[in-house]
């Protein structure tokens, strides 16, 4: 009884190996068409053979073809990478371009420093105050220009001291001069802003990867268009000043003509 119990205990401890052994024996040993428990081992073996045949004849070639295609794709990607690194974006050329950007950055800084050199020249108190406003490069000082201008250049003469035509001419001259002075302050401030933008764009170009450099260049082109627009605005102010100067010359000729006509009429009246 003890020996049977030990045999059962051993079989239970090695039950997995025992089951595997029984399956192997069942597959290898000749079997009837249908086993004792209704399992068609022949059909199972045939199915396993079919699966193995499918793996060998269909799946394996397909996997080999996929591996071959992946190998070709890897070779193509390696070739493209080498093309971009050696031809399109060679590292040596990128280093030279970044060095050039750094050199241009230095030129920008020199230009900015030169533009900020003090050029004030007035020696008296009132002209100094007006000059400081005009050279301040601060658009917040624009409203203060009129009072300082009138302190230096005086106001429009009163009706008792000048004819209406003369007063109009003086007022127009003062307006054009003040407009130009105020616009000059604004253009100086715009120039400083453009210089800061140029420095920032130049700094970004020095650090930009080849793929992002065109975006920074596009922003630089946009700023160039803006700078040209501001330049055209400054040119418009110059043209307005020139137009006022021509108008003054024309007005002076008209005044002289009117004065000559009046003198001639006075002479004729005195003869009668």
Secondary structure, DSSP 8 states (H G I E B T S, - for coil): -HHHHHHHHHHHHTHHHHHHHHHHHHHHS---SS-TTS--HHHHHHHHHHHHHHIIIIIHHHHHHHHHHHHHHHHHHHHHHHHIIIIIS-HHHHHHHHHHHHHHHHHHHHHHHHHTS------SHHHHHHHHHHTS--GGGGGGHHHHHHHHH-----TTTS-HHHHHHHHHHHHHHHHHHHHHHHHHHHHHHHHHHHHHHHHHHHH--HHHHHHHHHHHHHHHHHHHHHHHHHHHHHHHHHHHHHHHHHHHHHHHHHHHHHHHHHHHHHH-
